[in-house]
């Protein structure tokens, strides 16, 4: 994987998204879950907790994860 950091503007916009009810953070959690199931990253305990909460919201976290996991399977073939 590429270890590039976010640019200063990307960091700024991510921070702004996180202020808006955690939208940026919550959008990241299902992606990270999909990556962790492919053994590419490790989720923190907070991310695991919020993933469960997102799944309790009518499966929103799970359904988002499935999309990302499918995309990852197509990239790594």
C-alpha positions in Angstrom: 0.0 0.0 0.0 1.0 3.6 -0.5 2.0 5.4 2.7 1.4 8.9 1.5 0.0 11.3 4.0 -3.0 13.6 3.4 -2.2 17.0 2.0 -2.9 20.0 4.2 -6.1 20.8 2.4 -7.3 17.1 2.6 -6.5 17.2 6.3 -8.5 20.4 6.7 -11.5 19.0 4.8 -11.4 15.7 6.7 -11.3 17.6 10.0 -14.3 19.7 8.9 -16.2 16.5 7.9 -15.5 15.1 11.4 -16.9 18.2 13.0 -20.2 17.7 11.1 -21.5 15.0 13.4 -18.5 12.7 12.7 -19.4 12.2 9.1 -15.8 11.9 7.9 -14.9 9.5 10.7 -18.0 7.3 10.3 -17.5 7.1 6.5 -14.0 5.8 7.1 -15.0 3.0 9.5 -16.6 0.6 7.0 -13.7 1.1 4.6 -11.3 0.2 7.4 -13.4 -2.9 8.3 -13.2 -4.1 4.7 -9.4 -3.5 4.7 -9.0 -5.3 8.1 -10.9 -8.4 6.8 -8.3 -8.5 4.0 -5.5 -8.3 6.6 -4.3 -5.0 5.2 -4.9 -2.8 8.4 -5.8 -3.3 12.0 -8.8 -1.5 13.4 -8.6 0.3 16.8 -11.0 -0.7 19.5 -12.9 2.6 19.0 -13.3 1.9 15.2 -14.6 -1.6 16.0 -17.1 -0.2 18.5 -18.4 2.4 16.0 -18.6 -0.3 13.3 -20.9 -2.3 15.5 -23.0 0.8 16.2 -23.2 1.5 12.4 -24.3 -2.1 11.8 -27.1 -1.6 14.4 -28.4 1.3 12.3 -30.3 -0.9 9.9 -27.0 -2.5 8.8 -25.6 0.7 7.3 -22.0 -0.1 8.3 -22.2 -3.7 7.0 -23.7 -2.7 3.7 -21.1 0.0 3.1 -18.4 -2.5 4.0 -19.6 -5.1 1.5 -19.3 -2.5 -1.3 -15.7 -1.6 -0.3 -14.7 -5.3 0.1 -16.1 -6.1 -3.4 -14.0 -3.3 -4.9 -10.9 -4.5 -3.0 -11.4 -8.1 -4.3 -11.5 -6.7 -7.9 -8.4 -4.7 -7.4 -6.3 -7.5 -5.8 -7.1 -10.2 -8.4 
